[in-house]
Amino acid sequence: MRIVVLAGGIGGARFLRGLKAAAPEAEITVIGNTGDDIHLFGLKVCPDLDTVMYTLGGGIHEEQGWGRAEETFAVKEELAAYGVGPEWFGLGDRDFATHIVRTQMLGAGYPLSAVTEALCARWKPGVRLIPMSDDRVETHVLVEIDGERKAVHFQEYWVRLRAAVTAHAVVPVGAEAAKPAPGVLEAIGAADVIVFPPSNPVVSIGTILAVPGVREAIAEAGVPVVGLSPIIGDAPVRGMADKVLAAVGVESTAAAVATHYGSGLLDGWLVDTVDAAAVPEVEAAGIRCRAVPLLMDGPEATAQMAREALTLAEEVRA
Amino acid sequence: MRIVVLAGGIGGARFLRGLKAAAPEAEITVIGNTGDDIHLFGLKVCPDLDTVMYTLGGGIHEEQGWGRAEETFAVKEELAAYGVGPEWFGLGDRDFATHIVRTQMLGAGYPLSAVTEALCARWKPGVRLIPMSDDRVETHVLVEIDGERKAVHFQEYWVRLRAAVTAHAVVPVGAEAAKPAPGVLEAIGAADVIVFPPSNPVVSIGTILAVPGVREAIAEAGVPVVGLSPIIGDAPVRGMADKVLAAVGVESTAAAVATHYGSGLLDGWLVDTVDAAAVPEVEAAGIRCRAVPLLMDGPEATAQMAREALTLAEEVRA
């Protein structure tokens, strides 16, 4: 079975670990969000790709969900001593090495997809990880601070401002001119199932879908497309998805996210058992819906979620 | 008093510490060798500039003579785990930060001299440190390995091969087209004394003198130019200066180094007391010479060496 997963960072990465356990024989291709990539200290940082790579490759800081285990921060301390910021982005020494290798390879002319493959040669994530695009796409958020509106990089909104300021719009800058990376459309075209994990529907999956050709390829793939709600009981399981949903005018509910994707794209949707009442609303929108436990608290619960997603996909197919 | 010092790495840096102690009121300008600069992992590394900066700024690894004190090596370990080398160049985590800041500033368009000034704003070395040139000069060594000749970067010859292979020539690639960095010729022109510390006469001071205009400016400055022999008892005090002296056809003796510089450039020369017999030979070449203890074993001995150099300069002036 060939499964294609559109993934953001922590939520997507943890779900993928469950999916690998649930379908050990499957050939999994992950299309990773690069809209939250950022240049820091002259280095190219790809937080979502790295979170997937480190999580599946056994190098992740488990409690934190991002960054490396057993991390140290000598480089960051020194940069601060030089007065070089930003200080709000927590890059550790081990993590720096990844960005140094990536930046060196990009500088030598390799596209991001080839660089990602080279990095994965070390981590062996057990999936094929492809960035959504080799072209630069950078998610900016139009925020309002003290009555003044300005666009900031997504990471500044998310990490520095902790999504605590009003966001009026989310714009994946450069997306309209970006091309899917080599292998993206081919993987979608060859998939047996396409899964939207409980990643952020706006700045993770939404950004991947904003790359011209991706949404169309998924809609036309002719295979089940199933998703898992990142919203449980009207609040995001983690992160601040509700804030960016509000910015794009979508209610922070499991049903609203499903109808935001729409029945033209989505065939099946899993909501948490606490949101069982939302099932009829989602089904009325033409999307098959089931209520199952969606808290990824532990490997077995996560694998079970993945099994439920694959079961729903088979129901849709039949 | 304005003193200009042409400096390489460890020897030059340690001498400078003594000079600062010997002449606390002096305005010292250091023209630093950049011929051993190297690009590693996509980062610009300037070993000699950093050794001077760290030594005078209190950040040096004292025993080692180069690199940072209390250093860790997480980044290097990770790069090795990615299979990315070279592994023979020992960059520590704290040191990496310096190269990251430098590379970022160079990438933003600042010349190396401006970058060096910015880095020194943190380290406050108590001297004005200027790279010999903002242009790229890279010392290559023509080596012979298993009967085959090839050019390697100086660092590869020095660090990886430990100068243990035959060297036929030392070439400061790019020097003939390089311009002295802003401030270099002005500092030489305004100097009261010019000092060649016990740095490597070929790959440190020799490289600085290879930048068109520098040798001429020193010869025409009309002020005492005094040097200290890096060779004691026919062997280099540290490093492998004898190897590169042989490559340029100069004997590894205190006298031969003086006559290699020549009386057109050098007015005074200090040799160690064990080389007192060389004094007449040097003086016969038109260079005033004194034999004094030249082992930099401790701050006081080093300050005394600097005092002897300044005294010799005054003798020459009179």
Contacts between the chains, C-beta under 8 A, distances in Angstrom:
chain1	res1	chain2	res2	distance
A	41	B	100	5.1
A	41	B	101	7.4
A	41	B	104	5.5
A	42	B	100	6.7
A	42	B	103	5.6
A	42	B	104	3.4
A	42	B	107	5.3
A	43	B	100	7.2
A	72	B	72	6.3
A	72	B	74	5.2
A	72	B	93	7.1
A	74	B	72	5.2
A	74	B	74	7.1
A	74	B	92	7.9
A	74	B	93	3.7
A	74	B	94	5.4
A	74	B	97	7.5
A	75	B	75	6.6
A	75	B	93	5.3
A	75	B	94	7.4
A	75	B	96	5.5
A	75	B	97	4.8
A	75	B	100	7.0
A	76	B	97	8.0
A	77	B	94	8.0
A	77	B	97	7.9
A	78	B	93	7.6
A	78	B	94	5.0
A	78	B	96	7.9
A	78	B	97	3.2
A	78	B	98	7.2
A	79	B	97	5.1
A	79	B	100	6.8
A	79	B	101	6.6
A	81	B	97	7.8
A	81	B	122	6.1
A	82	B	97	6.8
A	82	B	98	7.7
A	82	B	101	5.1
A	82	B	118	8.0
A	82	B	119	7.0
A	82	B	122	5.2
A	83	B	121	7.9
A	83	B	122	7.1
A	84	B	101	5.3
A	84	B	104	7.5
A	92	B	74	7.9
A	93	B	72	7.2
A	93	B	74	3.7
A	93	B	75	5.3
A	93	B	78	7.6
A	93	B	93	5.0
A	94	B	74	5.4
A	94	B	75	7.5
A	94	B	77	8.0
A	94	B	78	5.0
A	96	B	75	5.5
A	96	B	78	7.9
A	96	B	96	7.0
A	96	B	100	7.9
A	97	B	74	7.5
A	97	B	75	4.8
A	97	B	76	8.0
A	97	B	77	7.9
A	97	B	78	3.2
A	97	B	79	5.0
A	97	B	81	7.8
A	97	B	82	6.8
A	98	B	78	7.2
A	98	B	82	7.7
A	100	B	41	5.1
A	100	B	42	6.6
A	100	B	43	7.2
A	100	B	75	7.0
A	100	B	79	6.8
A	100	B	96	7.9
A	101	B	41	7.4
A	101	B	79	6.6
A	101	B	82	5.1
A	101	B	84	5.3
A	103	B	42	5.6
A	104	B	41	5.5
A	104	B	42	3.4
A	104	B	84	7.5
A	107	B	42	5.3
A	118	B	82	8.0
A	119	B	82	7.0
A	121	B	83	8.0
A	122	B	81	6.1
A	122	B	82	5.2
A	122	B	83	7.1
